[in-house]
Amino acid sequence: MDPARRAAHRLDQLVHEYSLFASADATSPRVCRDFVRAVLFTHGREPLVMPAALCTSELVTNVHLHTKGTAILRVRLNSARLHVSVFDESPDPPVVARPAAEAVACWGRGLALVEEVADAWGVADGSSGRYAKGVWFELRSGG
């Protein structure tokens, strides 16, 4: 393999990882959303900004609404995908609400939005230390 192709191949395999501790207050969704936006703008992945910001905001809002502790946001970005995890202290699994189409609700659709927007999402066991679980999503990257 020629040197230029070898260098391009190494860049394609490069992984960027970032973490942020989010306090247990109402500003955490905005702080985490802005953090993910900054990571994506820094790496020239503008097409991922809006869906990643929405999904991040929904996951961190769930931590704020349904747990009393801090959260850890982890961002992993490579040439193929963005993977965002939000770990919290509650062992309770998340619930995807599916209200009837005619139902009017101000909340309860967050994970359904993540399910619709993300290419994949799920729950990871975070049983090491004080964080009980992580809810994650992935977006495929064009970059």
Buried (B, 14 or more C-beta within 10 A) or exposed (E): EEEEEEEEEEEEEEEEEBEBEBEBEEEBBEBBBEBBBEBBEEBEBEEBBEBBBBBBBBBBBBBBEEBEBBBBBBBBBBBBBBBBBBBBBBEEEBEEEEEEEEEEEEEEBBBBBBBEBBEEBEEEEBEEEEBBBBBBBBBEBEB
